[in-house]
Amino acid sequence: MIGVDLFSGAGGMSLGATWADVSVKVAIDLNPSAVTTFRANHPGVRAVTADLASLRPIEIERRKNDCVVVFGGPPCRGFSASNQRTRNLDNPSNWLFSAFLRQVTSLHPDWAIFENVRGILETEGGFFFDRVVSGLKREGYTVTHWLLNAAEFGVPQRRWRVFIIASRHGITPKPPVPILSEAVTVRQAIFDLPVLRNGASLDRRSYRLKPHSDYARQMRKNLKDCTNHLVSRNDPEILKRYKFIPRGGNWKDVPAALMQSYAKLTRCHTGIYRRLKLDAASVVIGNFRKNMLIHPTQTRGLSVREAARLQSFPDNFQFFGSIGLQQQQVGNAVPPLLAKAVFESILLLQILHLRILTPRQA
């Protein structure tokens, strides 16, 4: 199976596809720093910086019997439940699904996988979700969708994502079976990483402890040190707020006198100033700098590497660009372990489909 990654970002979905033995050939994203990261970690893929909204149909080299999968998810900020102001028909980014459909129409792949946040099911009464499904059906695809929690597939994070799965061969796949009954915890995921200070800027560091969990061993492999140990430098006033927040708490635990810089506290959602729990899966790693997610035991925000671990990126996956761009790449990514589970389910069905066809063709 060969793959085409649309709206690829840093390459989380492509990494999961690769782990499932999909040979990704082309990746496209508008963000130059994300494409730089993609190229560094997927050296065999033709990664292109381009605007899919205006890009002409893609061409790929394919042999007669190649099975092709087109996958990706347009920017999801307009569908997010925490973004009520532009969660509507007037937000241009909410219409980028049409660029995905245009490439599917051109390439006519065996499979198409459209990924997005859970909010796409509800935005404008499901208008955009219905448009994606109906667009794929018009092209002759059999379409189903899955709502999956990344924590059930080895990712130390409670992150729900919608996957719309389309088959050109009339196949209706069932969702992957969860592999874990208990989620990987934040402690298991990041506790071996180095102690850092507010504003830490030394990129490469050695580990603090030996790997203390199966998950940490999976992420580290045989590395002695790793990169992206970068932390946003928060003002002293913000650090004062951090000290009042217990594990699992948020901005509501901060004394009102320290929150006077906020014009309307009622506009603060529950994810702001959230200190992670040690012995539970993380909350969503979205815009973790803007939300100011707090390390469970240290008075600072999360490092890029810690957030990458909570997204299931292995430590040999390196991010490039300014700290803000790296944080954006991590937060926007599809967790690779979740993507791997999705692709493995589809690959199994494709193999069974080919085994059924072969005797008839012979």
Phi, psi and omega in degrees: 000132177248149189236152173234121185257113178260142186055051194289334187057217181288340175113027178296318181289323177294324178296315176298322177296317179297318177298333178268012177072025168275135178266097182286128184255322186223141174223140183225133175208155182279336187273115183299322181291324177294321178293323175300315177297317180300312182299320182295328185259349177228068189297340181270002185257141174279099182262128189237136172270113183198158177267108183295339180295334181237005184285140176291163180306138181284149172239138177227151174280129180215140175276168187304320186261009178294137171263129186246137173235127173256130184217161177151172179217122176300162178311136190253003185302324181291345179256355185290139179294338180273003184235074186283337186291324182242025179271066189204183183289342185276349181279114183301326182294337179290347181261006182291349176301332181295329177292322176298312182296324180297320179289325176296318178300321182287312185279334181049058184287167175292325181225148170227135180233115180253123184245143174194178180287162180300333183297341179295338178289338187247334185303128182050043177066027180083015184304311185289321176301313181296325179295319179296312182298312182293325178296320178290321179295324179298332179275005175094015182268147168273127192237136170221173177217152180236141170249110189241144175258117184304330182297337180277356183236029173094000180270128183280057187199135175276097186223110180269134179222145176264133174238119173265119186249124181237132180241132177281351186250019176075018182270135175245094184287149172272153181296154178298147180280129178306142181261349182232138173269334175236135185288151170294135185268166176300319178302312180295332186276320192231359191289345178274353181282158188294153171289133183232159176257164172305127179081014180306134186227007176277114190294310186258130179215159175276160178289154179276320184227165170292156179302128189248008180206161176300323180294316179298320178295321179298321182284325186274325188055238182249021182289148175261336174208171180209178190251181173069033176273063185246135182233136175300143177270105179270150179295154178306325180297323178290320179297327176299321179295319181306321187295340181270353189262118178282170176299129183089350180274179179211201186301336180295342179275354181274134177305140184303328181297335180269358182248018186291344179288346177272121182296318180225105179295337180295343180271356178280122178272171190294342181280351182281134182055043178273120174271128184291146171280147179284318190252040174211165175293156180290158166288177183298130174270081177264244175277079190288341174284313180296317178285345180056055173296140189249138175302143185296332184235351183243150184273076182189171173280179179284146172279164177301317181294320178298316178296322178296319176300318181289347174263356180077024169281129178291161186291343176275001175272117188252136180257147185232159182108182176296166180301321179296320179291322177296317179299319178296318180298317181294312184295329182278347191285153166280128179303124184304321180294325176292316178299319179302316180298320180295312182293323179297322179297319181287319179299320179300316179293324179295319178297315179297321179299316180293324179293328178287320183289323190304312180299323181293317180293324180293000000 
